[in-house]
């Protein structure tokens, strides 16, 4: 990524991305396994002492502690980028329900309510012969209500 005045990445962001990429590689995994193996093999040399155990415990604790923050930083950025891409897709599609833009900002209870709406939409879609008939919760409900009225009117005339 080319750095410009408008698109300037922070040192920590760059560092976090690079460390996350390196630590997620096959080479790093093999190195970590090799280090553990060397530590295990060295056990008899140190009589499996408390110091020998403390070395691996301290090392893994420090690495794990720091990696949690680095991984969380890169996940937060990736998650935000995905949310923005999804928002763009929802906003750009003329038949999509705009209520989904920024859905990640809803509370857990609001998300559960929205899930119920989409479960209802799925049930209405099952009743349709063509899956492309309904596009949003609002449209699905309107189409379903029209069909109910038509079937009610048809039943009354028979």
Long-range contacts (C-beta under 8 A, 24 or more apart in sequence): 12-73, 13-73, 13-77, 15-70, 16-70, 16-73, 16-74, 17-74, 19-70, 20-70, 20-71, 20-74, 23-67, 23-70, 95-135, 95-136, 95-139, 96-135, 96-136, 97-135, 97-136, 97-137, 97-138, 99-137
